[in-house]
Amino acid sequence: MNSLTEIYPWQADVWRLVNQDDKRRAHALLLHGRAGIGKYDFARCLSQALLCAHKDDLGHACGKCSSCNWFNEESHPDFRLLSPEQEADTDEESSASKKTKKKTQISVAQIRELSDFLSLSSHRSDGLRIILIHPAEALNLASANALLKMLEEPAEGVVFILVAHQLQRLLPTIISRCQKINMPMPSDTQALAWLNEQGVKNAKEQLAYLEGSPIKVFSEQLQFAQLTEIWRLLALGSKLQPHIAAPMLIASSVEIGVIALQKWIYDIVAIRFSQQLRYHAAHATALQALADKVNLASLFQLQKKVDNLRKLALHPLNHELQMESLLLEYTRIFQPN
């Protein structure tokens, strides 16, 4: 998107629904759906529009008023964004260590810090205050319970917007206090049209690999340049050289490499059982050749080991050695002609 005032084409109906009646809008909205379909961008657009002084007839922000300028500069006094990355480190580590430590949860301290914000009034006499929480499933039990108290007794003029990729991970009591909005998946036609507008090449192939998520496709172009080479190596089957391929698979991240191997194996199984390829339609010939030679029992054993490595992807293990071991096993599951 060019600016925060825009939404994606497949979100137009939901936008109209949310903006039908300002007076009847719920004090807490829960945007949920698959990852990579633009939920967070929609929430940002909605937040800016709700704060805008001169939004248009369709409810879109003007992008020019002082409120929009503050919002775009990340300095709006009536807006708060809560995400795991914002949590401050309190232990006595070196600054270098802090930079590499990634937060995975929204803490109870972050929720409690909202108390001062909730006690204030909007900078505009008739304005709203917005609290955007992303992703909502990053709330731990303590922070979720602290938020629940705020949702049960909502402050005047405050709108909570929660964005969730995994609705089942939220407390049922939090879900019950929000207006649930099921964010739509784009159709293939919508997704491909949008990706083509962004100048993405091989959009159809990439969209299939990322399971219909155009935002992921657009943001991971560098990954696809690397994946092209990874697919070429995996197509070698028994001739693949694990010590060369392993570093390449985990170059971006261990998780990306493991997922690439998982999806490749999935399609070998699919084509072996005469099913439609899910992720690699452009590599049907290579996958068919591998499927004709594969020992299914060995393939399923390897699949379990790859799945286990994905669970350990964030652990401080020697991943290159583990990936090399998996790839060595991969070369041995193909029977010679």
N, C-alpha and C positions, 0 to 999 in steps of 0.2 A: 504493500500500500504506500502511496505517496505521502500521506499525512494521517494523523490520528483522527481526522474528521471523516475518513472513508471507512466503509465496511466492505466485506467481500461479497461478490454477487450472490452467492448461495445463502447469504444471511438476510436478504432483503425482507422476506416474510416475517422472520423473527423480530427484526427491527421494528416493523410496523406494529406487531403484537405488543412489544414492550412499550411503545410510545403511543398507544391508543388513548390512554387517559392518565395524565399526570397525577390527578387527584386520587386515583384509585391504585396507584402503583404500590406494591408491597414495600415494606421497609427493608426487606432482605431478599435479594435475588440469588438463585443458585444456578449458574450456567454450567451444564454438564454435558459430556460427550467424549468422543474419541480424541486422542491427542493429535495435534497437527492439523486441525481444521479451522483454526483462527478464533478460538474462544477468548483467549486473553486479549487479542487485538480488538475484538468486539467489546469486551469489557472496558478497555481503555477508551474506545470511541464513545461508548455510552457514558462513562464517567465525565469525559470532557463536555459532552452535549448537555448533561444534567447541570453542569456548572456554568455553561455558556450564557452570556447575557443576551445574545441575539441569535438563537438557533433558528433554523428555517422551518418551513411548514411540515417537513418530514421528520423534524426532530434532530437534524444534524447540527453540529457545532459550526459556528461561522468561521472559526480559525483565525479571526483577526482582532477580537476584542481583548481587553486586558486579561480577562479570565483565561481565554485560550492561550494567550502568550505565556502567562504564568504556568499553565498546564504543560505546554510544550517545553518549557525551560525547567520542568521538574521542581517547581517552587510554589505550587498553588497552596495557599494557606488552608483551603477547605478540602484537601485531598490527602489521603494516606494510603500508601501501598505497603502491604505486609507480605513478605516472601522470605524463604529460608536464608537467602543470600544477605539479607539486611541484618541478621542477628550479630551483635557485637561480641567479640571474644573478650572474656574476662580473666582468663588465666594468664600466667606470666610466661608466655612463649615469646620467642623472637619474632620480629616483624616478618621475617622471611617465612617462618612457619605459618603465620596467620594467613599469608597470601595463598598458601597451598591447601589450606583446610576448607573444604567445601561443606556448607551447612545443608542439612537434609530436613530439618524440622523448623516449624514456627514455634518459638518458645512462649511460655506463659508470661515472661517478662515483656515480650513484644505486645501481647494483648493488654496487659495491665497498663502499659504506657499510653494506651488509647484513652484512658480515663480523663486526662487533662484535655485532650482533643474533644471528647464528647461533652465536656462541661462548658466549652466555649460556644459562642454563637457564630453563625456564618458572617463573613466579611461583608456580605450583602444582606440587607434587611429581610429580603424574601428568598434568600438563597438556601441551597442544600449543602450538606457536607457528605463526602463520599469516602467509604473505606473499602478498598479493593484487596481481597485476599487470594493469593495465587501461589501454588495450587492449594486448595483447601484441604486436601488429604495430607498435607505436610503438618497440619495441626497435630500435636501429640495429645495425650489424654488430658493433661493439665491445662494446656492452652485451649483445647476444645471446650472444656468445662467453663473456663473463664469467659470465652466468647459466648457460650450459651446464656450466661447471666445477662450479657448485654443484649442479646437477641430477645430474651424474655421480657425485658423492660427497656424497649428501644428509646433512645433519646430523640427529642423532637427535631425534625429536619435532617435526620441522618439516614443515609441509604447504605446498606452493606451489599457488596457484590462479591460473591464467592465463585471461584472458577475451579471446577473439579474434573480431572481426567478419569478418576476411579471413584464413582459415587458410593460403592459398597464400603469404602474405607472411612466414610464419615459417620459420626454418631447419628443414629436415627432421630434423636431429639433435635439436633441441629437441622437436619433435613426437614423435619416437620415444621420448623419455624421460618422456612424460606419458601418463596415461590419458585418452584422448580421449572427451569427452562431447558428443554432438550435441544441442544444445538445441532443443527443438521449437518450431515455429511454431504459434501458436494457430489453431484452426479459426475460420472466420467467426463461427460461433455463439458460441464461447467469447469471442472478442474483443469482439463486439458486446454480449454480456451484461455483460462487465466494464466496458466504456465506459459503458453505460447505468447501471450501479451508481454510476459516478463522476459521473453527471449531465451527460455530454457530449451535446450536441444535434447532430443530423445526423451521427451516428456512422458510419453506413454509407457516406455520401459521403466523409467524411474518411478512413476506413479504406482505401477504394479508392485515394484520392490518395496515401496514404503506404504503399501496397503491403503492407497487412496487418499493420502495426506498431502495435499499440494503445498502447504506451508513448510512441511519438512523437506519436500523435494527442493523448494526454492532456497531454503537455508543451508542445504547440505550439498551444494554443487561440488565443493572440493572433495567431499567423501566419494562422490560418484566417479570422479576422475581416478581415484585410488581403487575403487571397486572394479572398474573395468579391467585393470591389471590383475586383481585378485581372481576374478572370474576366469581370465585366460589361464592362470596357473592351476586353478581347481579343475579346469577342463582337461588337464594333462593326465589326471587320474594316477595310475601307478608310476608314471614318469615324473610326477611332481617332486621337487627337491625341497624337503621340509625346512632345512636350515636357511634356504633362501626365502621361502614363502612365509614362514612364521613371523619374522620381523615386520613384513609388509602388512600382514593381517592385523597386527596390533599397533601399527604406526600411529593411527589417530587415537584409538582407545581400545582397550581389551574388549569392551562390550561390543563395539562396532565389528571387530574381527570375529568374535564368537557368533554374533547374530548372522554375519555373512555366511559362516560355515553352516549354521543351523538351517538357514533358508535354502542353501545349495543342497544340503542333504534332503530336506523336505521335498524338493522338486525331483530329486533322483527317485525317491520313493513314489511320488505321484506318477511319474512317467512310467515307472516299472509296473504299476497297477493300472495303466491306461487311463489315468486321470488327467485333468487339465492342469497345466503348469500354473503355479500361482505367482511366482516371483520372477522367473527368468525365461519368459516366452521367446525372447530373442536368441536364447542359447539352447533351443530345443534339440538341435542336431547333436551337439556335444553331450547334452544330458542323456539323450537316448543311447548314445554309444557307451556311456558309463553305466547306465541302467542295465544294458544287455550283458555286461561283464560282472556286475556287482554280486557279492555274496550277501544275501539279505540278512542272515543271522548276524554276520559281522557288522553290517551297516547299522542294524538296530542297536547293537552294543556300543558302537561309536556314537550314535545319536544320544544315548543316555549320558555318556561321558562329556559330550559337548554341552548338554543341558546342565550338567553339574558344574562345569567350568563357568557358565554364565552366572550361576548363583554366587560364585566366588569372585566375580569380575572386579569388585571394589576392594577385595582383600589384598594386603601387601604380600603377594606371592610372586614367585618367579614365573610370570605369565609367558614369557617367551619360551622358556624351557617346556612348560606345559603345552603350549600351542604346538611346538615342534613335535612333541610326543604324539599329540592328536593327529597331526598331519602325517606322521610316519605310519600310524595305524590306518589313516585314510588311504595311503598308497597300497596297503596290503589287502584291502577289501575287494579289490578288483581281480577277477580270475583271468589268466591269460587265455587267449583264443586257442 
